[in-house]
Amino acid sequence: MGGSVRAALRMGGTITGEHGVGPFKRRWLGWERQAEVLELTPRKD
């Protein structure tokens, strides 16, 4: 799955969708967003 995420990001895509990022995709969110943005993002655990 990580390879698919990298490919999408290289093509200018995103790992987020209309409903945000769930626990499964959260591990790759740092590939797309900067640490400062992640700190400001609310999380539902």
Secondary structure, DSSP 8 states (H G I E B T S, - for coil): -HHHHHHHHHTT--S-BTTB--TTTGGGHHHHS-HHHHHHS----
